[in-house]
């Protein structure tokens, strides 16, 4: 984008790339690929970020992680932007009630970022989602739920500028996403029938800010055998109840999350 400092863009891209793989860390090659830059450039920027404490490196494995300065800044920003306390209790109750893994995600531009994960009691679990993972809008149940509740002109503009098929396959053409958006608008919740990982299903419902904009989503994931048609109706009702409760809670605690 014109006017943006390329170094700042590289710095931000690498922070996002590391946040996706914070649990296992990233090699320089992996971080560069996620950030969309050459490996030598990524290594140079990561080394500078290491000197400033924004990243850390395991000297045994060579893998990169977010560093202590990123943690400090995140804690400082939490007072203004942390919406998870309002959602944590409701998401935990949803996981307990359904037995499935429950999640809370936030919209950031054209992506969703998973903020919370609460595992249910059912021993077989889907591991597609974890804290920090990002998906484009329209991909995974949270991103589909948020996109479906946007204004029609927003949906049209997003699908006109976005091609998801290269990364996510032929099930994510604009036409296919429009079909799923229509079903989501009809039912109130989105369904991901194993489109990311075969056999791993998800349901998602949007959570709205004070202005009525879909800025978050609550979702459930599990194995396909647990998401039959009859049980999807039951899970969808529980999901909508949770999303409405979080929306009401958000209205009392925050005014909205900047995109």
MARFI-791309 format. One line per 3 residues: number of its first residue (from 1); their letters; for each residue x, y negated, z of N, C-alpha, C, CB. Coordinates in steps of 0.2 Angstrom, whole numbers. Atoms other than C-alpha are relative to their C-alpha. Glycine has a CB too. Layout:
<sites>
NUM	a	X/Y/Z/X/Y/Z/X/Y/Z/X/Y/Z ~ ...;
</sites>
This chain:
<sites>
1	xxx	4/6/0/0/0/0/4/-6/0/-5/0/6 ~ -4/6/1/7/-17/-5/0/-4/7/-3/-4/-6 ~ 0/5/-6/13/-28/9/2/4/6/-6/-3/2;
4	xxx	-2/-4/-6/17/-13/21/7/1/0/-4/6/0 ~ -7/-1/0/35/-11/27/1/7/-1/3/-3/7 ~ -1/-8/2/41/6/20/3/3/6/5/1/-6;
7	xxx	-3/-3/-6/51/9/36/-5/1/6/6/-4/3 ~ 6/-1/-4/36/6/47/-4/6/-2/-4/-6/1 ~ 4/-5/3/26/18/36/3/7/1/-1/-1/-8;
10	xxx	-4/-6/-1/40/31/37/-1/2/7/7/0/-2 ~ 1/-2/-7/40/30/56/-6/2/2/2/-7/4 ~ 6/-2/-2/22/31/58/-2/7/-3/-6/-5/-3;
13	xxx	2/-7/4/20/46/45/4/5/4/3/0/-7 ~ -3/-6/-4/33/56/55/-2/1/7/8/-2/1 ~ 3/-1/-7/25/52/72/-6/5/-1/-2/-7/3;
16	xxx	6/-4/2/9/59/64/2/7/-1/-4/-3/-5 ~ -2/-7/2/18/74/57/2/4/6/6/0/-5 ~ -3/-4/-6/26/79/73/-6/1/5/5/-4/4;
19	xxx	6/-1/-5/9/77/83/-4/6/-3/-4/-6/0 ~ 3/-5/2/2/90/72/3/7/2/-1/0/-8 ~ -4/-6/-2/15/103/77/3/-1/7/5/2/-5;
22	xxx	-3/1/-6/18/97/95/2/6/4/-4/-5/4 ~ -1/-6/-4/17/114/103/6/4/-2/-7/4/-1 ~ -5/-4/2/29/123/92/6/-4/-3/-2/4/-6;
25	xxx	-5/4/3/39/108/85/0/1/-7/7/2/3 ~ -1/-1/8/44/105/67/7/0/-2/-4/-6/-3 ~ -7/1/3/60/107/57/0/-6/-4/2/6/-4;
28	xxx	0/6/4/66/93/48/-3/0/-7/8/-2/-2 ~ 3/-2/6/60/101/32/-7/-1/0/2/6/-3 ~ 7/0/-1/43/103/39/-3/-7/1/-2/5/6;
31	xxx	3/7/-2/41/86/46/1/-5/-7/5/-3/5 ~ 0/4/6/47/78/29/-6/2/-5/7/2/-3 ~ 6/-2/5/34/88/19/-6/-2/3/0/8/0;
34	xxx	6/3/-3/20/83/31/0/-7/-1/-1/2/7 ~ -1/7/1/26/65/30/0/-2/-7/5/-3/4 ~ -1/1/7/28/66/11/6/-5/-2/-7/-4/-2;
37	xxx	-6/4/2/46/60/10/5/5/-1/1/-5/6 ~ -6/-4/1/63/67/5/3/2/7/5/-3/-4 ~ -3/-3/-6/71/78/18/6/-5/3/3/7/-1;
40	xxx	-5/5/-3/87/66/20/-3/-6/3/5/-2/-6 ~ 3/6/-2/76/51/22/-4/2/7/-6/-3/-4 ~ 3/-2/-6/66/60/36/5/1/5/-4/7/-1;
43	xxx	-5/-1/-5/82/66/45/3/-7/2/5/4/-3 ~ -3/7/-2/89/48/45/-5/-4/4/1/-4/-7 ~ 5/3/-4/72/41/52/0/3/6/-6/-1/-4;
46	xxx	1/-4/-7/70/55/65/6/-1/4/0/7/-2 ~ -6/1/-4/88/52/71/0/-7/3/7/0/-5 ~ 1/6/-3/84/34/73/-5/0/5/-1/-6/-5;
49	xxx	6/-1/-5/68/38/82/3/4/6/-6/4/-3 ~ -3/-4/-5/78/50/93/4/-5/5/5/6/-2 ~ -4/5/-4/90/36/99/-5/-5/4/4/-4/-5;
52	xxx	4/4/-4/75/26/104/-5/3/4/-4/-4/-5 ~ 4/-4/-4/66/40/113/-7/2/-3/-1/-3/6 ~ 7/-1/3/51/41/101/-1/8/-2/-1/-4/-6;
55	xxx	0/-7/1/56/59/97/5/4/4/1/2/-8 ~ -5/-4/-3/65/73/105/2/6/-4/-3/2/7 ~ -2/-6/4/75/88/98/3/5/4/5/-3/-5;
58	xxx	-3/-6/-3/78/105/104/7/2/-3/-5/6/0 ~ -7/-1/3/97/107/102/1/7/-2/5/-3/4 ~ -1/-7/1/95/126/102/-3/2/-7/-3/4/6;
61	xxx	4/-2/6/82/127/88/1/-5/-5/-7/2/2 ~ 0/6/4/84/110/80/-7/-2/-2/3/3/-7 ~ 7/2/2/65/108/80/-1/-7/4/-5/5/2;
64	xxx	2/7/-2/58/90/83/-7/0/3/0/-5/-6 ~ 6/1/-3/45/85/95/-1/-7/2/0/4/7 ~ 1/7/-3/37/69/101/4/-1/6/-8/-1/1;
67	xxx	-5/1/-6/48/61/114/-3/-4/5/6/-4/-3 ~ 2/4/-6/46/52/131/-3/-7/-2/5/0/5 ~ 3/7/1/43/35/124/-7/0/-4/5/-4/-5;
70	xxx	6/-1/3/29/41/113/-6/1/6/-1/6/-5 ~ 5/-2/-5/21/48/129/-1/-6/5/3/5/5 ~ 1/6/-4/24/32/139/-5/-5/-4/6/-4/1;
73	xxx	4/5/4/16/21/125/-7/3/0/2/-1/-7 ~ 7/-3/0/1/34/124/-3/-1/6/1/7/-2 ~ 3/1/-7/-2/32/143/-2/-7/0/5/2/5;
76	xxx	1/7/0/-1/13/141/-7/-1/-4/5/-4/-2 ~ 6/1/4/-14/14/127/-6/3/3/1/2/-7 ~ 5/-4/-2/-25/26/136/-6/-4/3/2/6/4;
79	xxx	5/4/-4/-34/13/147/-5/-3/-5/4/-6/4 ~ 4/3/5/-41/5/131/-4/5/-5/4/-5/-4 ~ 2/-4/5/-43/20/119/-2/7/2/5/0/-5;
82	xxx	2/-7/-2/-45/36/129/-7/1/1/5/2/6 ~ 7/-1/-1/-62/42/127/-1/7/2/-4/-1/-7 ~ 1/-7/-2/-59/60/132/-3/1/7/7/4/0;
85	xxx	3/-1/-7/-64/58/151/-8/1/-1/2/-5/5 ~ 8/0/1/-82/55/145/-2/6/-4/-2/-6/-5 ~ 2/-6/3/-82/70/134/2/7/3/3/0/-7;
88	xxx	-3/-6/-3/-72/83/144/-5/4/3/6/-2/4 ~ 5/-5/-4/-85/89/156/-5/3/-5/-4/-5/5 ~ 5/-3/4/-98/91/142/3/5/-5/-3/-6/-4;
91	xxx	-3/-5/5/-86/100/130/1/6/4/7/-3/-3 ~ -1/-6/-4/-81/112/144/-6/3/2/3/-3/7 ~ 6/-3/-1/-99/115/148/-3/4/-6/-5/-5/3;
94	xxx	3/-3/6/-103/119/130/4/6/-1/2/-5/-6 ~ -4/-6/0/-88/131/130/-3/6/4/7/-1/1 ~ 3/-5/-5/-95/140/146/-6/2/-2/0/-4/7;
97	xxx	7/-2/2/-113/140/139/0/5/-6/-4/-6/-1 ~ 0/-3/6/-109/147/122/5/6/0/1/-4/-6 ~ -6/-5/0/-93/158/126/5/-1/-6/-3/7/-1;
100	xxx	-4/1/6/-85/150/110/5/-6/2/-4/-2/-6 ~ -5/5/-1/-70/138/109/-4/-7/-2/6/1/-4 ~ 4/6/1/-77/120/110/6/-6/-1/-5/-2/5;
103	xxx	-5/5/2/-68/104/103/-3/-7/0/4/2/-7 ~ 2/7/1/-69/86/103/5/-4/-5/-1/-4/7 ~ -4/3/5/-62/76/88/-1/-7/-1/0/4/-7;
106	xxx	1/7/2/-60/58/83/2/-2/-7/5/-5/5 ~ -1/3/7/-61/49/66/6/-5/1/-6/-3/-3 ~ -5/5/1/-45/40/61/1/-1/-7/7/3/3;
109	xxx	0/1/7/-47/33/44/-4/5/-4/7/-1/-3 ~ 3/-5/4/-50/47/32/1/7/3/2/0/-7 ~ -2/-6/-3/-45/60/44/-4/1/7/7/1/1;
112	xxx	2/-2/-7/-51/69/60/6/2/4/-6/5/1 ~ -5/-2/-4/-39/72/74/-3/3/6/5/-6/3 ~ 3/-3/-6/-43/85/88/3/-2/6/1/8/-1;
115	xxx	-2/3/-6/-42/78/105/0/5/6/-4/-6/2 ~ 2/-5/-5/-49/92/116/-1/7/-2/-5/-3/5 ~ 2/-7/1/-50/110/116/-2/4/7/6/4/-4;
118	xxx	2/-4/-6/-59/121/129/-2/7/-2/-6/-4/4 ~ 1/-7/2/-59/140/127/-6/3/4/6/4/0 ~ 6/-4/-4/-75/150/131/2/7/2/-6/1/-5;
121	xxx	-1/-6/-4/-76/167/139/1/6/-5/-5/2/4 ~ -1/-5/4/-77/177/123/7/2/-2/-4/-1/-7 ~ -8/-1/0/-60/186/121/3/-1/-7/1/7/2;
124	xxx	-2/1/7/-59/185/102/-1/-7/-2/-3/5/-5 ~ 0/7/1/-55/167/97/3/-2/-7/3/-4/6 ~ -3/3/6/-51/157/82/5/-5/2/-6/-4/-5;
127	xxx	-5/4/-2/-35/148/83/2/-6/-6/7/4/1 ~ -1/5/5/-38/136/68/2/-7/3/-6/0/-5 ~ 0/6/-3/-40/121/79/4/0/6/-7/-3/1;
130	xxx	-4/1/-6/-28/114/92/0/-8/1/6/3/1 ~ -1/7/-1/-25/97/100/5/-3/-5/2/-2/7 ~ -5/4/4/-17/85/88/-1/2/-8/7/2/2;
133	xxx	1/-2/7/-22/94/72/-4/-4/-4/-2/8/-1 ~ 3/5/4/-28/83/58/-3/4/-6/4/-5/-2 ~ 3/-2/6/-40/87/44/-3/-6/-4/-6/6/1;
136	xxx	3/5/3/-47/76/30/-8/0/1/1/1/-8 ~ 7/0/0/-65/71/31/-3/5/-5/-3/-7/-1 ~ 3/-4/5/-76/84/23/3/7/1/1/-2/-7;
139	xxx	-4/-6/-1/-64/98/29/-1/2/7/8/0/-2 ~ 1/-3/-6/-68/109/44/-7/-3/3/6/-2/5 ~ 7/2/-1/-85/107/53/0/-7/3/-3/5/5;
142	xxx	0/7/-3/-80/91/63/1/-5/-5/6/-1/5 ~ -1/4/6/-74/82/47/-6/-1/-4/6/1/-4 ~ 7/0/4/-90/87/38/-5/-3/3/-1/8/-2;
145	xxx	5/3/-4/-101/82/52/0/-8/0/0/2/7 ~ -1/8/0/-93/64/53/-2/-2/-7/7/-1/2 ~ 1/3/6/-93/62/34/-8/0/-2/3/4/-6;
148	xxx	8/-1/2/-112/68/32/-4/-6/3/-2/7/3 ~ 4/6/-4/-117/54/45/2/-7/-2/0/2/7 ~ -2/7/2/-108/40/36/-6/-3/-5/6/1/-4;
151	xxx	5/3/5/-118/28/25/1/3/-7/1/-8/0 ~ -1/-3/7/-121/34/7/5/-3/-4/-7/0/-4 ~ -5/3/4/-110/21/0/7/2/2/-1/-7/0;
154	xxx	-6/-3/-2/-96/27/11/2/7/-2/0/0/8 ~ -1/-7/3/-98/45/6/2/-1/-7/-7/4/1 ~ -2/1/7/-98/40/-12/7/-3/-1/-5/-5/-4;
157	xxx	-7/3/0/-82/29/-10/5/5/2/0/-6/4 ~ -5/-5/-2/-73/43/-1/1/5/-5/-2/3/7 ~ -1/-6/5/-77/57/-13/3/-3/-7/-7/3/-1;
160	xxx	-3/3/7/-72/45/-28/7/-1/1/-4/-6/-1 ~ -7/1/0/-55/42/-21/4/6/3/1/-6/5 ~ -4/-6/-4/-51/59/-13/-1/6/-4/-3/1/7;
163	xxx	0/-7/3/-47/76/-21/3/5/5/4/0/-7 ~ -2/-4/-5/-46/89/-9/1/7/-2/-6/1/5 ~ -1/-7/3/-45/104/-21/7/3/0/-3/0/-6;
166	xxx	-7/-2/0/-26/104/-22/2/3/7/5/-6/-2 ~ -2/-3/-7/-24/107/-3/-5/5/3/1/-6/4 ~ 5/-4/-4/-40/115/2/-4/5/-5/-5/-4/3;
169	xxx	3/-5/5/-46/125/-14/-6/-2/-3/0/6/4 ~ 6/1/4/-61/126/-25/-6/-1/4/-1/5/-6 ~ 6/1/-4/-73/126/-11/-1/-7/2/0/5/6;
172	xxx	0/7/-2/-69/108/-8/0/-5/-6/6/-1/4 ~ 2/5/5/-74/100/-24/-5/-5/3/-2/3/-7 ~ 5/5/-2/-84/84/-23/-7/2/0/1/-7/-4;
175	xxx	7/-3/1/-99/93/-29/-2/5/6/-1/4/-6 ~ 1/-5/-5/-97/107/-16/-1/-4/7/6/5/1 ~ 0/4/-6/-94/94/-2/-7/-3/1/5/-5/1;
178	xxx	7/3/0/-110/85/-7/-5/5/2/-1/-4/-7 ~ 5/-5/-2/-120/101/-6/0/1/8/1/6/-4 ~ -1/-1/-7/-113/104/12/-3/-6/4/7/2/2;
181	xxx	3/6/-3/-117/86/16/-7/0/1/3/-7/-3 ~ 7/-1/0/-135/88/11/-3/4/5/-2/1/-7 ~ 2/-5/-5/-137/103/22/1/-2/7/4/7/-1;
184	xxx	-1/3/-7/-129/95/37/-5/-6/1/8/-3/0 ~ 5/5/-1/-140/80/35/-7/3/2/-1/-5/-6 ~ 6/-4/-2/-155/92/35/0/3/7/-1/5/-6;
187	xxx	0/-4/-7/-150/102/50/3/-4/6/5/6/-1 ~ -2/4/-6/-141/89/60/7/2/2/-4/0/6 ~ -7/-2/-2/-125/99/62/3/4/-7/0/5/6;
190	xxx	-3/-2/5/-112/105/50/3/7/1/7/-4/-2 ~ -3/-7/0/-106/123/46/6/1/-5/-6/5/-2 ~ -6/-2/4/-89/129/40/0/7/0/6/-3/3;
193	xxx	1/-7/1/-92/147/34/7/3/-2/-5/2/-5 ~ -6/-3/1/-74/152/35/4/-2/-6/-1/8/-1 ~ -4/3/6/-67/140/22/7/-1/1/-4/-6/-2;
196	xxx	-7/1/-1/-51/137/30/4/6/2/1/-5/6 ~ -3/-7/-1/-47/154/37/-5/5/0/4/0/7 ~ 5/-5/1/-57/169/32/-2/3/6/2/5/-5;
199	xxx	3/-3/-6/-68/175/46/0/-4/6/5/6/2 ~ 0/5/-5/-66/159/56/-5/-5/-1/7/-3/2 ~ 5/4/1/-82/150/57/0/-6/5/-7/4/0;
202	xxx	0/5/-4/-86/133/64/-7/-4/-1/6/-5/-1 ~ 6/5/1/-101/121/68/2/-6/3/-6/3/4 ~ -2/6/-3/-99/103/71/-6/-5/0/6/-3/-4;
205	xxx	5/5/0/-110/88/76/3/-7/1/-6/2/5 ~ -3/6/-1/-106/70/75/-2/-4/7/-2/-5/-6 ~ 2/4/-6/-105/58/90/1/-7/-2/5/2/6;
208	xxx	1/6/3/-109/40/87/2/-6/5/-7/-2/-2 ~ -2/6/-4/-102/23/94/-6/-4/1/6/-4/-3 ~ 5/4/-2/-112/9/101/-4/-3/-6/2/-5/4;
211	xxx	3/3/6/-115/2/83/-4/6/-4/5/-3/-4 ~ 3/-5/4/-122/19/77/5/3/-6/-6/-2/-3 ~ -5/-3/5/-106/24/67/3/6/3/6/-5/-1;
214	xxx	-3/-6/-2/-100/42/67/8/0/1/-2/6/-5 ~ -7/1/-2/-83/40/76/3/6/3/1/-6/4 ~ -3/-6/-3/-81/57/84/-4/6/-2/0/0/8;
217	xxx	4/-6/1/-87/75/83/1/5/5/1/3/-7 ~ -1/-6/-5/-90/90/95/-1/6/-5/-5/-1/6 ~ 1/-6/4/-88/107/87/2/6/4/5/-1/-6;
220	xxx	-1/-7/-2/-87/126/90/3/4/-5/-7/3/3 ~ -2/-5/5/-77/139/82/0/7/3/7/-2/-2 ~ 0/-7/-2/-77/158/83/1/4/-6/-6/1/5;
223	xxx	0/-5/6/-76/174/73/-7/0/-3/2/7/3 ~ 5/0/4/-88/177/60/-6/4/3/1/2/-7 ~ 5/-5/-3/-98/191/69/-4/-4/5/3/6/2;
226	xxx	4/4/-5/-103/178/82/-4/-6/-3/5/-3/5 ~ 3/5/3/-110/166/70/-5/2/-5/5/-5/-4 ~ 6/-2/4/-125/175/62/-5/-5/0/-2/7/2;
229	xxx	5/5/1/-140/166/56/-4/-2/6/-4/2/-6 ~ 4/1/-6/-150/168/72/4/-4/5/-3/6/2 ~ -4/3/-5/-136/163/83/2/-7/-2/6/5/2;
232	xxx	-2/7/3/-131/148/72/-5/-5/2/1/0/-7 ~ 6/4/-2/-148/141/76/1/-2/7/-7/3/-1 ~ -1/1/-8/-145/143/95/6/-4/1/1/7/3;
235	xxx	-6/3/-1/-127/137/94/-1/-8/-3/6/3/-4 ~ 1/7/3/-133/122/83/-4/-4/5/-3/0/-6 ~ 4/4/-5/-146/117/96/5/-2/6/-6/4/2;
238	xxx	-4/1/-6/-133/118/110/5/-6/-2/4/6/2 ~ -4/5/3/-121/108/99/-3/-7/0/3/2/-6 ~ 3/6/0/-133/94/96/-2/-3/7/-7/1/-4;
241	xxx	1/2/-7/-138/93/114/7/-3/3/-2/6/5 ~ -7/2/-2/-119/91/118/2/-7/-3/5/5/-1 ~ -2/6/3/-116/78/105/-5/-6/2/-1/1/-8;
244	xxx	4/5/-2/-131/68/110/2/-3/7/-8/2/1 ~ -2/2/-6/-125/68/128/6/-4/0/1/7/5 ~ -6/4/1/-108/62/123/-1/-6/-3/5/4/-4;
247	xxx	2/6/3/-115/49/112/-3/-5/6/-5/0/-5 ~ 3/4/-5/-125/42/127/5/-2/5/-6/4/4 ~ -5/2/-4/-110/43/138/5/-5/-3/4/7/2;
250	xxx	-4/5/3/-99/34/126/-3/-7/0/1/2/-8 ~ 4/7/0/-112/20/125/1/-3/7/-7/1/-1 ~ -1/3/-7/-109/18/144/8/-2/2/-2/4/5;
253	xxx	-7/0/-2/-90/19/144/5/-4/-5/3/6/1 ~ -5/3/5/-82/12/127/-5/-3/-5/5/5/-3 ~ 4/3/5/-88/1/114/1/2/-7/2/-8/0;
256	xxx	-1/-3/7/-81/11/99/7/1/-1/-3/-5/-5 ~ -7/-2/1/-65/18/93/2/-3/-7/1/7/0 ~ -1/3/7/-56/8/79/3/5/-5/6/-5/1;
259	x	-2/-5/5/-53/17/63/7/-1/-3/-5/-1/-6;
</sites>
